[in-house]
């Protein structure tokens, strides 16, 4: 469960006035979600494990929102022109694939926790959900780890060493946290094989403790991501961020410049038509009496 951490210029978290606020909100919500997730795992060690499941659902839901927000922001940065991914492979493998894969992985984890909560609330008559829940708890971290690997495989051509250090300080905690979640889920699945456990008893101690460690790493990665966003905005204009490659940047600029003259031409025609209409209205029809006087 990570979020996209990219050094691209092509991102649009909102208009010029709201861009910084929206990007800070995105990073802040992720930190809050990671803290809630950490609290959910800690609550699994208490006498009310159901409350921990509820906290886990809240944290996972916020993570889905953050990743969808990242996906939309980077697609808006390229005007939703998916054809540009043919020219820049990283655009498709990182800026598009990472938030999408992370969203799907978080959704699978959310469904697995939800099935366990339903079973714990409705009773053990829903034992058929157990196998699906355990499998979903494994499938989710698999996608998290895949997204983390994709997120770390970025090429830097223009970004300086400061930006790369900030990027790696975000990538590494996310990668290690995703790996811990996957290991914990696999071990938990093997431990539950052949055992007659139900409800919250399906979540073994190994899964909980590795989940606590993984969530802590997500909190660390989220905090370093906030620092990265802060630094990038503080020295905005001085940092050299990455542009689109393979001719995608030039193609995007040409298409944007090609739209501007059409817009201006349309506005010019409308203004010209309005001037003509105003002249006609001001002139008005010539009275019949004035025509007769003019002829005499």
QUIGIMO-V124085 format. One record per backbone hydrogen bond with DSSP energy under -1.0 kcal/mol. NH is the residue of the N-H (numbers start at 1). CO is the residue of the C=O. If there is no record, write none. Layout:
NH/CO ; NH/CO
This chain:
9/242 ; 11/9 ; 12/73 ; 19/15 ; 22/18 ; 23/19 ; 24/20 ; 25/21 ; 26/22 ; 27/23 ; 28/24 ; 29/25 ; 30/26 ; 31/27 ; 32/28 ; 33/29 ; 34/30 ; 35/31 ; 36/32 ; 37/33 ; 38/34 ; 39/35 ; 40/36 ; 41/37 ; 42/38 ; 43/39 ; 45/42 ; 46/43 ; 53/49 ; 54/50 ; 55/51 ; 56/52 ; 57/53 ; 58/54 ; 59/55 ; 60/56 ; 61/57 ; 62/58 ; 63/59 ; 64/60 ; 65/61 ; 66/62 ; 67/63 ; 68/64 ; 69/65 ; 70/66 ; 71/67 ; 72/68 ; 73/69 ; 74/70 ; 75/71 ; 76/72 ; 77/73 ; 79/76 ; 80/75 ; 81/78 ; 82/80 ; 84/81 ; 85/82 ; 86/83 ; 87/84 ; 88/84 ; 93/89 ; 94/90 ; 95/90 ; 96/91 ; 97/92 ; 98/94 ; 100/96 ; 101/97 ; 102/98 ; 103/99 ; 104/100 ; 105/101 ; 106/102 ; 107/103 ; 108/104 ; 109/105 ; 110/106 ; 111/107 ; 112/108 ; 113/109 ; 114/110 ; 115/111 ; 116/112 ; 117/113 ; 118/114 ; 119/115 ; 120/116 ; 121/117 ; 122/118 ; 123/119 ; 126/123 ; 129/126 ; 130/127 ; 133/129 ; 134/130 ; 135/131 ; 136/132 ; 137/133 ; 139/135 ; 140/136 ; 142/138 ; 143/139 ; 144/140 ; 145/141 ; 146/142 ; 147/143 ; 148/144 ; 149/145 ; 150/146 ; 151/147 ; 152/148 ; 154/152 ; 164/160 ; 165/161 ; 166/162 ; 167/163 ; 168/164 ; 169/165 ; 171/167 ; 172/168 ; 174/170 ; 175/171 ; 176/172 ; 177/173 ; 178/174 ; 179/175 ; 180/176 ; 181/177 ; 182/178 ; 183/179 ; 184/180 ; 185/181 ; 186/182 ; 187/183 ; 188/184 ; 189/185 ; 190/186 ; 191/187 ; 192/188 ; 195/192 ; 197/195 ; 201/198 ; 202/199 ; 203/200 ; 204/202 ; 208/204 ; 209/205 ; 210/206 ; 211/207 ; 212/208 ; 213/209 ; 214/210 ; 215/211 ; 216/212 ; 217/213 ; 218/214 ; 219/215 ; 220/216 ; 221/217 ; 222/218 ; 223/219 ; 224/220 ; 225/221 ; 226/222 ; 227/223 ; 228/224 ; 229/225 ; 230/226 ; 231/227 ; 232/228 ; 233/229 ; 234/230 ; 235/231 ; 236/233 ; 238/235 ; 239/235 ; 242/7 ; 248/245 ; 251/247 ; 252/248 ; 253/249 ; 254/250 ; 255/251 ; 256/252 ; 257/253 ; 258/254 ; 259/255 ; 260/256 ; 261/257 ; 263/259 ; 264/260 ; 265/261 ; 266/262 ; 267/263 ; 268/264 ; 269/265 ; 270/266 ; 271/267 ; 272/268 ; 273/269 ; 274/270 ; 275/271 ; 276/272 ; 277/273 ; 278/274 ; 279/275 ; 280/276 ; 281/277 ; 282/278 ; 283/279 ; 284/280 ; 291/287 ; 292/288 ; 293/289 ; 294/290 ; 295/291 ; 296/292
